[in-house]
C-alpha cells in the first residue's frame, strides 16, 4: 500500500489524491454510455429477440435454454446444496429478514383540532433484483435484495442473474422467488426497465453490478426507479490503535471483490501504518485480485492528528468503514455501513449480520445509506379537515395562495368556507 503523509512535503500530493478519489465515480460510466445506449435502444425496439441475442453473446446462454429459471430448477439446486451451506443460508436469511422487519416504518395518524394528519407506508408493486453472476456466485446478494422487498410487501419480485450458480438458485428457492431470469448486464436492466414478452417491466431496479449494469441503471433512471449507482467496492479503516494483522485482513477481503476496489487506512499512528502495510503485502500475495486492487488503489493516509483522521475519513465517505470503538460513532458523518471494534470483520456484514450489503459507493454515502426496506416503500401522507378545521386554517392557505398569484387555489378553499357561512350543509 502507498503510504502518504497528509502534512509536510507530501501534503499537496495527499490533497490531490484525496480529490482524485472524491471524483472517481462519474467518469467510468460516462465512457460506456454510447455502447450501453445502443443495447437499451435495441431491446426497446426488438424485445426478446435482442435480449436473447445479447444473452447468448455476452452471458453465454445456450441457444436452446429458456430465459426463465423454473421452480423445479431452483428446488433441485436447493436439494443439491450441502446441508451445512443450507444452514448458513437459512441463518443469513433469518437475520436479514429480522433486521428488515426492525427497519419497517410505522404508519401513524395524529389528531389536531379539526385536522387529522398521517403517514402510510405503501409497498411498490414490482421490483427487479439484479444479482451479479460473473467473477463470484453471490447468493448473499440475492437474499439481501429479495428479502427486504418481501418484508416491505412488494407483490412481484423478479430476479435477474447471468449464469446463475447453484448456490444462487438455492438461495432463490429458500427466499421463495417466483420469477428468475438468467440474463445479466445492460440487457437485463433494459428488460426490467422497458419490458419484453418474457420479462414484464418493473417499477424499480435494485442491486449491484459491473460498470455496464451501473451505466444502464443511470440511463434508465428517468423511466424506472433505481436504488443507487454502485461502483467498485470501497473500504476505509480509520484506526489509531488497531491490530495490523486484522486491519490488513479486512482490507484484503474487500479488495478481492474487484481489481478496481479502493482500500484505505487512515491513521495518525506511524507504527500502525507501517505494520499494516507489511501485513497487507503478505496477505494479498495469496490473492491475485486483491493484490491487483491494492497495487492500483491501496493507500495509507498518515495524518498529523486524530482530528485530521476524522476529517479525511468523512471526506472519503466510504461504502464500508471500520472504526476503533463505539465512541467514534460521534464523529462519523459519511459512511455506507459502519463496523465497530476489532472483533467486527466487515465480512460479517457481507453475509450474516442482517444489515444490507448493497451499499453506496463513489461518495454517495454523503446522501444515502445502504439498501433497506425504505427502498421498496412509498411514504404517502394523508390529511383530513373537518368544516371547523378548514374554517380555522383555511384563511392562511387563501392568503398564501393569493400572494403567489394562484387564485384558483385560494378559491378552492374559499368556496367551501362560503358554503359553511351560508348555512348550507358541508360534507
Buried (B, 14 or more C-beta within 10 A) or exposed (E): BEBBBBEEEBEEEBEEBBEEBBEBBEEBBEEBEEEBBEBBEBBBEEBBEBBBBBBEEBBEBEEEEEBBBEBEBBBBBBEEBEEEBBEBBEEBBBBBBEBBEEBBEEEEEEEEEBBBBBBBBEBBEBBBBBBBBBEBBBBBBBBBBBBBBBBBBBEBBBBBBBBBBBBBBBBBBBBEBEBBBBBBBBBBBBBBBBBBEBBBBBBBBBBBBBBBBBBBBBBBEEEBBBBBBBBBBBBBBBBBEBBBBBBBBBBBBBBBBBBBBBBBBBBBBEEBBBBBBEBBBEBBEEBEBBBBBBEEBBBBBBBEEBEBBBBBBBBBBBBBBBBBEEEBEEBBEBBBBBBBEBEBBBBEBBBBBBBBBBBBBBBBBBEBBBBBBBBBBEEEEEEEBEBEBBBBBBBEBBEEBBEEEEEEBBBBBBEBBEBBEEEEEBE
